[in-house]
Every structure is written in structure tokens, then in C-alpha cells.
Amino acid sequence: MEKLSVVHGTCKNHYIYNGKNGIVKVTADTTVCLIERKKKNYLTLTRLSIMVNGHSSVFLGCRFEPASVAFSALNLAMHFHGWVSFFIILYYKLPLKDEKKAYYEYASLWHIYALLSLNSWFWSAVFHSRDVDLTEKLDYSSAVILLGYSLILAILRSFNVRDEATRVMVSAPLSAFAITHVMYINFYKLDYGWNMKVCVVMAVAQLAIWAVWAGVSRHPSRWKLWLVVFAGGLAMLLEIYDFPPYEGLFDAHAIWHASTIPLTYIWWSFIRDDAHFRTTKILKKAR
């Protein structure tokens, strides 16, 4: 028995082969992925090994993960739908200032968040369809930037930071850390273990901030926020504790992608509710 693993995604699979008396026996639990080191670069390959009378044949080809590609594309579409619906509510259904600007103070921050989300899921789909060094780094880098910005956004919204100078002071160190990490994995060493730790810490930090703020602020849509935090935390375990793909398609990473699709819909629903809540509160104070 041989065990092979690939870090991104990540299939950890087993296969057994045995050949006796001219009889070929191949048992494959899943598609097996192999990381091959060549000139300090990692190339992910699909490997199928068959042994016939003591002779082994190996077939190699670039990895393609249709389930992860499809779910990444659906996440991209869901974020686009959420962003458009947020835009419509903000500028066509809620009252606007005289200069046609929204009352909601965090509108621009959510617009940036939407663009970063679209970018991240686009490169996720590309990477899972064509696993090469460039697409891998673009996928990892986009994810890190999105997580870093999401953490900043969680802090700014939960602490109700509205002053531009204060926003810059809060954002600067976290932005510097995220950018430094992106440069590290792109130009020095793509350390999968370290990258996973960084991403998990940023993800857990923002989930904790949102969860606590929802309870303290008594936000009218706090149940949506708690649902996303709780379900998102459980889904994140799929990235940490992996299992072999079912039918060679649905591994832990693919299922994690699938789980974020309905959560994205609920998340943007909360953002729309928050825009309505803040706008109503500001107008009541003005009166």
C-alpha cells in the first residue's frame, strides 16, 4: 500500500495493486495525487499505477477537479448576486443623501469586499481547473488578501469605526501583515503549513469578532450572523481534517466549497439588513 498526499484541497488517498499469475488486480479508492519536486517547484499530477506480473505502469497528467471548479464558480455567482442585490437596496430602495450618496457608512467597504471575493473565487476556479505554479500562487494570494481584508472589515464594523483617519490606523498593520505574507509565499517559499496557520488564525479571529459583536449589539439580524459564524466554523474543519474524495470527486475541499454557497447567500442577506438597520437608525436620529 502506498499513501500519497497533496496539500491544497487536499486529497489524501490510498490505492492497492497486486498482480499474480497473469491476473491484474487494481483497487483504487480515489484519484491519487502526487506532489513532485522539480527545480524547487511543485507540480501536482494525477497518477494511476497498475502492476501486471511484477511490472508497473504509471500514467501522469495535470490535475483537474470538476467539483471544486463548479462550486468555486457557484460561489463567485452567489457573491455577484449578493453584491448586486446590496447595490439595488442601497441606492434604489433606501433613502439617499442630497448628493445621491448612501447613508450607510460602510457601503464602500462592502463594495471592496465584493470585488475581492469575486477575485478570490475566480482564481479558485481557475486553479482547480489548471493546477500550475502561477494559478496556485494567484489562488493562495487572493485568499489571503480576502481573509485579511475581511478581518479588517469585521473590526471596523463591530467597533463602529467611521472616521477615515482611524480606519487607516486600524487597517495599516493588518494590511502590512497580509501583504508581507503574500510576498513571502510568492517570492520566498510557498510553505503550505504556515500559510494554513495564517489563514486559519485570520478566519477564526473574524468569526469570533462577529459572534461577540452580534450578541453585544443586539443586532436585529444577529441570528443570520450567528448562523454564518457557527456553520462557517464547522465548514472550516473540512480544510483542517481531510478525507479521501468520494467517487474521486467530492473531497473535503470540494465539500467546503459547496458549504459556503448557501452561507454566502445568508451573509449578503445580513449585509443588506445591516444597511437597512443603520440607515433607519441614522434617519431617526436626524429627525
C-alpha positions in Angstrom: 0.0 0.0 0.0 1.2 3.5 -0.8 0.0 6.7 0.6 0.3 10.0 -1.3 -1.0 13.4 -0.4 -1.3 16.9 -1.9 -1.6 19.9 0.4 -4.1 22.2 -1.3 -7.5 20.9 -1.1 -6.5 18.2 -0.4 -6.8 14.7 -1.3 -5.1 12.1 0.9 -5.8 8.9 -0.8 -4.8 5.2 -0.8 -4.6 2.6 -3.5 -3.6 -1.1 -3.6 -2.3 -3.1 -6.6 -1.3 -6.7 -6.9 -0.6 -8.9 -9.9 -0.4 -12.7 -9.7 -0.4 -15.4 -12.3 -1.1 -13.0 -15.1 -4.2 -11.6 -13.3 -4.3 -7.9 -13.0 -6.0 -6.5 -9.8 -6.3 -2.8 -9.3 -8.1 -1.3 -6.3 -8.4 2.5 -6.3 -10.2 4.3 -3.5 -9.9 7.6 -5.3 -7.9 9.6 -7.8 -4.4 9.7 -6.3 -2.5 12.9 -6.3 1.3 13.2 -6.2 3.5 16.2 -5.5 6.7 16.0 -7.5 9.6 18.3 -6.6 11.4 19.6 -9.6 13.7 22.6 -9.6 12.2 23.7 -6.3 8.7 23.9 -7.8 5.7 21.7 -7.0 3.8 20.1 -9.8 0.6 18.3 -9.0 0.0 15.3 -11.1 -2.7 12.6 -11.3 -1.1 9.1 -11.0 -2.6 5.7 -11.7 -0.3 2.8 -11.2 -1.1 -0.8 -12.4 1.1 -3.8 -11.7 1.0 -6.7 -14.1 3.2 -9.7 -13.3 5.6 -7.5 -11.3 5.7 -4.7 -13.9 4.2 -1.3 -13.0 2.7 1.2 -15.4 2.3 4.9 -14.4 0.2 7.5 -16.2 0.6 11.1 -15.4 -1.5 14.2 -16.3 -2.3 17.6 -14.9 -4.9 17.7 -12.1 -8.5 18.7 -12.8 -11.1 18.9 -10.0 -14.5 19.4 -11.6 -16.4 19.5 -8.3 -14.2 22.2 -6.9 -14.3 24.2 -10.1 -18.1 24.0 -10.2 -18.5 25.0 -6.6 -16.0 27.8 -6.9 -17.9 29.2 -9.9 -21.2 29.0 -7.9 -19.6 30.9 -5.0 -18.5 33.5 -7.4 -22.0 33.8 -8.8 -23.5 33.9 -5.4 -21.2 36.8 -4.3 -22.1 38.7 -7.5 -25.8 38.2 -6.9 -25.3 39.4 -3.3 -23.4 42.4 -4.3 -25.9 43.4 -7.0 -28.8 43.0 -4.6 -26.9 45.0 -2.0 -26.3 47.8 -4.5 -30.0 47.8 -5.5 -31.3 48.1 -2.0 -28.6 50.7 -1.1 -29.2 53.1 -4.0 -32.7 52.4 -5.2 -34.8 51.3 -2.2 -33.2 53.1 0.8 -33.2 57.0 1.2 -30.2 58.8 -0.1 -28.4 62.0 0.9 -28.8 65.1 -1.3 -25.6 64.2 -3.2 -27.0 60.8 -4.0 -24.8 59.0 -1.5 -25.9 56.3 0.8 -26.4 57.0 4.5 -24.9 53.6 5.3 -21.3 54.4 6.4 -19.9 51.0 5.4 -21.1 50.9 1.9 -17.7 51.5 0.2 -16.1 48.8 2.5 -18.6 46.2 1.4 -18.1 47.1 -2.3 -14.4 46.4 -1.9 -15.2 43.2 -0.1 -17.4 42.1 -3.0 -14.6 42.8 -5.6 -12.0 40.9 -3.5 -14.5 38.0 -3.1 -15.1 37.8 -6.8 -11.4 37.9 -7.5 -10.7 35.1 -5.0 -13.3 32.7 -6.2 -12.4 33.3 -9.8 -8.8 32.3 -9.2 -10.0 29.3 -7.1 -12.0 28.1 -10.1 -9.0 28.6 -12.4 -6.6 26.9 -10.1 -8.8 23.8 -9.7 -9.2 23.6 -13.4 -5.5 24.1 -14.3 -3.0 23.4 -11.4 0.2 25.1 -12.3 2.6 27.2 -10.3 1.1 30.6 -11.4 -2.6 29.7 -10.8 -1.7 28.1 -7.4 0.0 31.3 -6.2 -2.8 33.5 -7.5 -5.3 31.3 -5.7 -3.4 31.4 -2.4 -2.6 35.1 -2.6 -6.2 36.1 -3.4 -7.5 34.0 -0.5 -5.0 35.6 1.9 -5.9 39.2 0.8 -9.6 38.4 1.1 -9.2 37.0 4.6 -7.0 39.9 5.7 -9.5 42.5 4.4 -12.4 40.6 5.9 -10.7 40.7 9.3 -10.2 44.5 8.9 -13.9 44.9 7.9 -15.0 42.9 10.9 -13.0 45.2 13.3 -14.2 48.4 11.6 -17.9 47.4 11.6 -18.0 45.8 15.1 -16.3 48.7 16.7 -18.3 51.2 14.7 -15.2 52.9 13.3 -16.4 55.7 10.9 -13.6 58.2 11.0 -11.4 57.8 7.9 -8.1 58.5 9.8 -8.9 55.9 12.5 -9.8 53.4 9.8 -6.4 53.9 8.2 -4.7 53.4 11.5 -6.6 50.2 12.2 -6.1 48.8 8.7 -2.4 49.7 8.2 -0.8 47.0 10.4 -3.1 44.2 9.3 -2.7 45.2 5.6 1.0 45.2 6.0 1.0 41.7 7.5 -1.3 40.3 4.8 0.9 41.9 2.0 4.1 40.7 3.6 2.7 37.1 3.8 1.6 37.2 0.2 5.1 38.3 -0.8 6.6 35.6 1.3 4.6 32.8 -0.3 5.2 34.2 -3.8 8.8 35.2 -3.8 10.5 33.3 -1.0 8.8 30.0 0.0 5.3 28.6 -0.6 5.1 27.0 2.9 1.7 25.2 2.9 1.7 24.6 6.6 2.5 28.2 7.6 0.0 29.5 5.0 -2.7 27.3 6.5 -2.0 28.6 10.0 -2.1 32.2 8.9 -5.4 31.8 7.1 -7.0 29.8 10.0 -6.0 32.5 12.5 -7.4 35.3 10.4 -10.6 33.4 9.8 -11.1 32.4 13.4 -10.4 35.9 14.6 -13.0 37.5 12.4 -15.6 34.8 13.2 -15.1 35.5 16.9 -15.4 39.2 16.5 -18.6 38.9 14.5 -20.1 36.4 17.0 -19.4 38.6 20.1 -20.5 41.8 18.4 -23.8 40.2 17.3 -24.6 39.4 20.9 -23.4 42.7 22.4 -25.0 45.0 19.8 -28.3 43.0 19.8 -28.5 43.5 16.1 -31.9 42.6 14.7 -30.4 40.2 12.2 -27.9 38.7 14.6 -29.3 35.2 14.1 -28.1 35.3 10.5 -24.7 36.3 11.7 -24.5 33.6 14.3 -25.7 31.0 11.7 -22.9 32.0 9.3 -20.3 32.1 12.1 -21.3 28.7 13.5 -21.7 26.9 10.2 -18.7 28.6 8.8 -16.6 27.4 11.7 -17.8 23.9 11.2 -17.1 24.1 7.5 -13.6 25.3 8.1 -12.8 22.0 9.8 -13.0 20.4 6.4 -9.9 22.4 5.5 -8.1 21.1 8.6 -9.3 17.5 8.8 -9.3 16.0 5.4 -10.7 12.8 4.0 -10.4 11.0 0.6 -12.8 12.1 -2.2 -16.0 10.1 -2.7 -16.1 8.8 -6.3 -12.9 10.6 -6.9 -14.7 14.0 -7.0 -16.0 15.2 -3.6 -13.1 15.5 -1.2 -13.1 17.7 1.9 -12.0 20.8 0.0 -14.8 20.4 -2.6 -17.4 20.0 0.1 -16.1 23.0 1.9 -16.6 25.0 -1.3 -20.1 23.6 -1.6 -21.0 24.5 2.0 -20.0 28.2 1.5 -22.6 28.7 -1.2 -25.7 28.9 1.0 -23.7 30.7 3.7 -22.8 33.3 1.2 -26.4 34.0 0.4 -27.2 34.3 4.2 -24.1 36.5 4.6 -25.2 39.0 2.0 -28.7 39.0 3.4 -27.2 40.1 6.7 -25.2 42.8 4.9 -28.4 44.1 3.3 -30.2 44.0 6.7 -27.4 45.9 8.3 -27.6 48.6 5.6 -31.3 49.0 6.2 -30.8 49.0 10.0 -28.1 51.6 10.0 -29.9 53.9 7.5 -33.1 53.7 9.5 -31.3 54.5 12.8 -29.4 57.5 11.2 -32.7 59.0 9.8 -34.4 58.6 13.2 -31.6 60.5 14.9 -31.7 63.2 12.2 -35.4 63.8 13.0 
